[in-house]
Each structure stands twice: as structure tokens, then as C-alpha cells.
């Protein structure tokens, strides 16, 4: 009976694993990516539930507790007008993550659509779209963002619009390259021979097989957007006070960096950890989704 059971186990075909199952398995073995994902999840939860988690209102000033060092009452101390730094860091995370996800999602969707049109149809469509991409690449991205925000009303909508304009060209170029490669595959040629419409081919065949590099770039791009938003706030042309932003907290705290370094230290640490986490997560996704990395 034992022999028969063993033979049955050998003869039973194993169920094939898909790309996403293998990618998740490889991702779980990357400790840096897993730790980064956990950190970002906790940061996201803290930002979403900042109204509950934050011990104080982020704009509530206490002139009796100006620039207080960290204590049991204020775990990260207070700023130049007595506002709780921990509360402002948590609410600043909400602003940074909101800007990061909205900008990168909008830029990715626009880049995917324009890249598919340019790569699949070619001709004049490809010429116009790629010349627009070349123009955007010729402009220094951050300087262009500074210029755009300077001439617009300094608020979160202006920052989102500006950073979206800066972010879509890379996605469009990446998607165009993927489409050009996928167009030569046999399943696309077969779908064309069967009379499938171009947009059906792009959405059901080309796009699903091009998602791996797009997902990786989406993750890495969020970190870039958050850093750009912090840079604009640091320069004083982004989201204006009293709205709490990490960049705004750093630029205000640098005036007291020699006497009260905690004003700069804690926002800088959270910003730095967030950048590192997104980059580690992006690197982990790149390794996990690379079909050449199979053990």
C-alpha cells in the first residue's frame, strides 16, 4: 500500500505555478523588501488614522511649551510655536503619501495610455507623443516643477498637477518600449489575424504582459514624488503652512538646528526611512517579477 501511495504521488502531476505566485514566493524571501513593506503599511495606517493616532491637533499651538525636547508628554518634542512634532509628522505622512499615490497613479495611467498609442499605432501618433516626451526630458525635472509651482497657487492641487506633468514621460517611454517588443509576439499577430480590434489587443494581450516593469517603476516613482514634494515644501513654494509637511517642518527647524536639533531630526528620519523603504520595496519587486530570476 505504501508503494502504491508513493507511485500515485509520483504520477500525480503538480499544479503549475503562475508568474504572480512565483513572484510572491520570491518576494517573501527578500527580507529587506518584506520589512520595507511592513514599515510602509504601518506608515500608511498611521497616516489614514492620524485623527485617532496623533496625540494632539497638528496646528494646535502651545506658547507655554515652545521648542520643548522629547518627553513623555511630547514624544518628539514641540516646534517653534509649541505644536507637537509627532502629530505633525503623522499628518505630514498623510500629505506626502496622498501626493505620492495620486501623482504616481495619474502619471502611470497617462503614461500607459500614451505609450500604448505611440508604440502600437506608430506614425504621426508616435512622432507627436515621443517629441513631447523628448521636450520634457530636455527640461530639468525639479527646476520645471519649481517654475510651475511658482506661477500657480501654492497648494496641494498645484503640487499634484506639476509633479504629474513631470512624471508621465518616463512611464510613456517605458510602455512604448514594452509595446514595441510585444507587437512582434505570435499571440499578438494571431489576435490581429483573427480581426481583434487594436484596443482589445492592447488591453487584453499587450498590457498584462507589460505590467512587471510598470509596477516596479510605479513603486520607485512614489518615493521620487514624495521627495520632490518635500523639496518644494522645503523651498517654501509647495504646500503652505500651517498644513504640516515633512519638507516644511525641516525648513522651519533648520533655524534651530544647533540648539534644538530634534526639530529637524525626526521629520528627516521619517522622510529618509520612507525613501529607503520604497526603494527596497521597488528593488524587491524588480527581482521578484524578473522572469530570469528563477530558482
C-alpha positions in Angstrom: 0.0 0.0 0.0 2.8 2.4 0.8 4.5 1.6 -2.6 1.2 2.3 -4.4 0.8 5.6 -2.5 4.3 6.6 -3.4 3.7 5.7 -7.1 0.4 7.6 -7.1 2.2 10.7 -5.6 4.9 10.5 -8.3 2.4 10.0 -11.1 0.1 12.9 -9.9 1.1 16.0 -11.9 2.0 19.0 -9.9 -0.2 22.0 -10.5 1.8 24.7 -12.5 2.5 27.9 -10.6 1.9 31.2 -12.2 4.1 34.2 -12.6 2.5 36.1 -9.7 2.6 33.1 -7.4 6.3 32.7 -8.0 6.9 36.4 -7.7 5.2 36.5 -4.3 7.2 33.5 -3.1 10.5 35.2 -4.2 9.3 38.4 -2.7 8.7 36.7 0.7 12.4 35.6 0.8 13.7 39.2 0.4 13.9 40.3 4.0 14.7 44.0 3.1 11.6 44.1 0.9 9.3 42.4 3.4 10.5 44.7 6.3 10.0 47.8 4.0 6.5 46.6 3.0 5.6 46.2 6.7 7.0 49.7 7.5 5.1 51.3 4.7 1.9 49.6 5.6 2.2 50.8 9.2 3.0 54.3 8.0 0.0 54.2 5.7 -2.3 53.1 8.5 -0.9 55.8 10.8 -1.5 58.4 8.1 -5.0 57.2 7.4 -5.9 57.1 11.1 -3.9 60.2 12.1 -7.0 61.7 13.6 -7.1 58.8 16.1 -3.3 58.0 16.5 -2.0 61.6 16.8 -2.0 62.8 20.4 -2.6 66.4 19.5 -4.0 68.5 16.7 -1.2 69.3 14.2 -1.9 73.1 14.2 -2.7 73.5 17.9 0.0 75.9 19.3 1.1 75.9 22.9 3.1 79.0 23.7 3.9 77.7 27.1 5.8 74.8 25.5 8.0 76.3 22.8 10.7 74.1 21.3 10.5 71.5 24.1 12.8 68.5 23.9 11.2 65.0 23.6 9.4 64.0 26.8 6.6 61.7 27.9 4.1 64.4 27.1 5.5 65.1 23.6 7.4 62.1 22.4 9.2 64.0 19.6 9.1 67.4 21.4 7.5 70.6 20.2 8.3 73.1 17.4 8.9 76.8 17.4 5.3 77.6 18.3 4.6 74.7 20.7 3.0 72.3 18.2 3.5 68.6 18.8 6.1 67.2 16.3 4.8 63.6 16.4 1.3 64.8 15.5 2.7 66.9 12.7 4.8 64.1 11.4 1.8 61.8 11.3 -0.3 64.3 9.5 2.6 65.1 7.2 2.7 61.5 6.3 -0.9 61.8 5.1 0.0 64.7 2.9 3.2 63.0 1.5 1.5 59.7 0.8 -1.6 61.3 -0.7 0.5 63.3 -3.1 2.8 60.3 -3.9 0.0 57.9 -4.7 -2.2 60.4 -6.6 0.6 61.8 -8.7 2.1 58.4 -9.5 -1.2 56.8 -10.3 -2.3 59.6 -12.6 1.1 59.8 -14.3 1.2 56.0 -14.7 -2.3 55.8 -16.3 -1.5 58.7 -18.6 1.9 57.2 -19.5 0.5 53.8 -20.2 -2.2 55.1 -22.5 0.1 57.4 -24.4 2.9 54.8 -24.6 0.5 52.2 -26.0 -0.8 54.6 -28.6 2.7 55.6 -29.6 4.1 52.1 -29.7 1.1 50.3 -31.3 0.0 52.8 -33.9 3.3 54.4 -34.7 3.4 57.0 -37.5 2.3 60.5 -36.6 1.0 59.5 -33.2 4.3 58.1 -32.2 6.1 61.1 -33.6 4.0 63.7 -31.7 4.0 61.8 -28.3 7.7 61.0 -28.3 8.6 64.5 -29.3 6.6 65.7 -26.3 8.5 63.2 -24.1 11.8 64.4 -25.5 10.9 68.0 -24.7 10.0 67.0 -21.1 13.3 65.1 -20.8 15.2 68.1 -22.0 13.9 70.2 -19.1 15.4 69.7 -15.7 12.5 68.0 -13.8 12.8 69.6 -10.5 13.5 73.1 -11.9 10.5 72.7 -14.1 8.4 71.8 -11.0 9.8 74.8 -9.1 8.8 77.0 -12.1 5.3 75.6 -12.4 4.5 75.7 -8.7 5.9 79.3 -8.5 3.4 80.6 -11.1 0.5 78.6 -9.8 -1.4 78.9 -6.5 0.8 77.2 -3.8 -1.5 74.4 -2.7 -1.7 70.6 -2.8 -3.6 70.7 -6.2 -0.8 72.7 -7.8 1.8 70.3 -6.5 -0.1 67.3 -7.7 -0.6 68.8 -11.2 3.0 69.9 -11.5 4.5 66.6 -10.4 2.2 64.6 -12.7 3.4 66.7 -15.7 6.9 65.8 -14.7 6.3 62.1 -14.1 4.3 60.8 -17.1 7.1 60.9 -19.8 9.2 58.1 -18.2 6.2 55.8 -18.0 5.2 56.6 -21.6 8.7 55.8 -22.9 8.8 52.6 -20.8 5.4 51.5 -22.0 6.2 52.3 -25.6 9.3 50.1 -25.5 7.2 47.2 -24.0 4.5 47.6 -26.7 7.1 47.5 -29.5 8.5 44.3 -28.1 5.1 42.7 -27.5 3.9 43.6 -31.1 6.3 41.1 -32.5 5.0 38.2 -30.4 3.0 35.4 -32.0 -0.1 35.8 -29.8 -0.5 39.5 -30.9 0.0 38.6 -34.5 -2.6 35.8 -34.1 -5.1 38.2 -32.5 -4.6 40.6 -35.4 -5.2 37.9 -37.9 -8.4 37.0 -36.1 -9.7 40.5 -36.6 -9.4 41.7 -33.0 -9.6 45.4 -32.6 -6.4 47.3 -31.6 -7.6 48.5 -28.2 -8.8 45.0 -27.3 -5.4 43.6 -28.3 -3.6 46.3 -26.2 -5.7 45.9 -23.1 -6.1 42.1 -23.1 -2.7 41.0 -24.5 -0.1 43.7 -24.5 -0.8 45.5 -21.2 -1.0 42.4 -19.0 2.4 41.2 -20.3 3.9 44.6 -19.8 2.9 45.2 -16.2 6.0 43.9 -14.4 8.3 46.9 -15.2 5.4 49.3 -14.8 4.7 48.0 -11.3 8.3 48.4 -10.3 8.6 51.9 -11.7 5.3 52.8 -10.0 6.7 51.9 -6.6 10.0 53.6 -7.2 8.2 56.7 -8.6 6.2 57.2 -5.4 9.5 57.7 -3.5 10.6 60.2 -6.1 7.3 62.1 -5.9 7.4 62.3 -2.1 11.0 63.6 -2.2 10.0 66.2 -4.8 7.0 67.3 -2.7 9.3 67.6 0.4 11.8 69.6 -1.7 9.2 72.0 -2.9 7.9 72.5 0.7 11.4 72.9 1.9 11.9 75.7 -0.6 8.7 77.4 0.7 6.9 77.1 -2.7 5.0 73.9 -2.1 2.1 73.3 0.3 2.0 76.4 2.6 1.9 76.4 6.4 0.1 75.7 8.7 -0.5 72.5 6.8 2.0 70.0 8.1 4.5 68.7 5.6 7.8 67.0 6.2 9.7 69.4 4.0 8.1 72.4 5.7 9.0 71.0 9.1 12.6 70.6 8.1 12.9 74.1 6.6 11.4 75.6 9.8 13.5 73.5 12.1 16.8 74.2 10.4 16.8 77.7 12.0 17.2 76.0 15.4 19.4 73.0 14.3 22.2 73.9 16.7 20.1 74.4 19.8 17.1 72.2 19.2 18.1 69.6 16.6 15.0 67.5 17.3 13.0 70.0 15.2 14.9 68.7 12.1 15.9 65.2 13.2 12.6 63.4 13.5 11.0 64.7 10.2 14.3 63.9 8.4 14.4 60.4 9.9 10.9 59.6 8.9 11.4 61.0 5.4 14.6 59.1 5.0 13.2 55.8 6.2 10.2 56.2 3.8 12.6 56.8 0.8 14.7 53.8 1.8 11.6 51.6 2.3 10.1 52.4 -1.1 13.5 51.8 -2.8 14.0 48.5 -1.1 10.4 47.5 -2.0 11.0 48.5 -5.6 14.2 46.5 -5.8 12.4 43.5 -4.3 9.6 43.8 -6.8 12.1 44.1 -9.6 13.9 40.9 -8.6 10.6 39.1 -7.9 9.0 40.0 -11.2 12.1 39.3 -13.4 11.3 36.1 -15.2 15.1 35.4 -15.5 15.3 35.1 -11.7 14.0 31.6 -11.1 15.4 29.0 -8.8 
